[in-house]
């Protein structure tokens, strides 16, 4: 019986640092001199240091996109946005999701049934204390966007549960002027 207690203590001590770092948003170890190169939607290449990213992004945008954090449910700008348009990566501008595939999931985060451009989405296993989830990242921006779950509505049965802080919304009437004119047909 004592060995079970010892085993539990060892297990708790083994996962405690990971859990504390994960919950505080400190999941990545990076110094201000580390650089990140991003290919933008316009075909340009941008290189940022962590200091550059911290000055360019708000604290919550940095925490979500660079440290794999999560914003608060129901306290983000896009969870209940009903306007027509597309959602793009904050830094690369790559098209990610469309309002035509958005639905009210009741979670407090913007949820979509599918990506606008599936080649701009990368998924990977995200192990946690409650099991493995599927993380969603932008391909070119390499930003943490959120997670995808298999409890969504038809036709895909998927719920891409994203963080508003990881995306920029481009309204329908700005698509042409912002270089996303090819997506105007989605709203006709």
N, C-alpha and C positions, 0 to 999 in steps of 0.2 A: 504494500500500500504506500509506503514511503517513497518507493521509486517512481510511482505515478506523480506524486507531488513534486519530486525533483525534476522529472521530465517536463511537467507543466512550467515550472520556474525557468528551466533552460529555454523552453520554447518561447515564453514571454520575453525573456531577456534577448533572445535572438531576433524577434520581430519588432520589439519596442522602438529601436532607433529608426528602422525603416518606416514604421507607422507614424512616428512623430514627424519625421521629415516629410512624408507624403502628405499628411494632413495640414502641415504648415505651408505647403507649396514649395518646399526646399528639396524637390526631388532630383534636381540636377546640380552638379558641382561645376561651377564655371567662374572664371575670374573675369575682371573687366577687360583684360587684354585678349581674351578669346575672340575669334572672329567668326562670322556667319556670312556666307555668300548666298545671295538669293537671285534667281533669275525671275525678272518681272514679266507680267503678262505682255508688256510691250516689247519684250525681247532684250531688254537691257539687263546688265548684271550689277547688283548693288552689294557692297560689302559693309557689314556693320560690326562694330565691337559691341560688347555687352553694354558699355557706357552709352554708345550711340542708341542702342535699342531702348535703354531705360529712359533716355531723353525724348525719344520719338514716340514711345508708347505711354499710355497712362499706367499707373501701378497695377490696376487689375488686368489690363491688356497684356502687360509683361508677365504677370503671374500666370495667366491662363496660357498664353502662346509659347512662352519660353520655359516655364517651370511646370507645365502640365497641370495647372491649377483648375479650379472650377469656380465660376461666379455664383452668387446667391440666386436661388430660384425666385422668380417673380420680381426680382429687383435688377432687371437688365432691360435694355431698350427694345429688343426685338422679340421677346417671348410672346407678346400679344399684338405685334405689328401686323396690320391687315393690308397695307399698301402693296400695290403690284411693283415688282422689280426683282433684281437678283442680288445675291449675297456673294461677296468676293473676299479673298484673303487680304488682311490688313496691309501686309508688306509687299506681297508679290502681285496682288490684283487679280490673281487667277480666279475665274468663275467657279463657284462651289455649289450653290443651291439657288433654286428659283422659288418665288412665292407661289407659283402654280403647283408646287409639290409640298407646300407647307401645310401643316394641319395643327389643330389645337389638341395637344396630347395631355394637357392637364398637369404637366410636370413643372411648368414655370420657366422652361427654356425653349427656344425655337426648335421645332421638330419638323423633319422632312421625311418623305417616303423614299426619296432617292436623290443622288447628287445630280446637279445640272450637267456636269462633265465628269464622268466617272474616272477618266484618266488623271484628273487633278486631285483625286482622293487616294490616300494610302491608309491601309488598316494594319494594325498589328496587335498582338496579344498584350493585354495590360493586366498582369497579375496583381491581386489585392488580397486583403485578409478575408474577403467574402467570396473569393473565386476569381476566375479570369473573365475580364470584359474585353471588348474589342474597341481599341482606341482608333479614332479617326484623326488624321493629320493631313495638312495640305502638302501636295507633292513638291512644289517649287519653293514655297515659303517655309516648309518644314515646321509649321506651327501646329501645336495641339489645338484641335477644334472641339472635340468632345468624344462621344462614344456612339456606337450603333448597337441597337438591340433588336431582337427578333419578336417584338410584341407590337408592331405597328399595323396600320390598316392595309387593306388591299390597295393597289394591286401587288405591292412588293412584300408586305408583311414586316417591313423594316421600319425602325424609328431611329433616324439620325438625330440624336439629341445633342445640339450644338451650343456653344457658349457665344452669346452676342459679342463678348469682348474679343473674340477671335476673328470677327468678320466686319466688313463695311457693307452697308446696304446701298445699292444704286437704284434709285426710283426709276420706274418705267420711262418717264419723260426726260430722263438724263442719260439713258442708255447710249443714244447716238453721240451726244457731245462728249461722253466720257470714254468712247472707244469700244462700246459693247453693242453697237447697232445690230449685229447679227442675231441678238436675242430679242429684238423688238417683236418678231413674229409670234413669240410665245404668248403675247397678250392681245392678239387680234381676234 
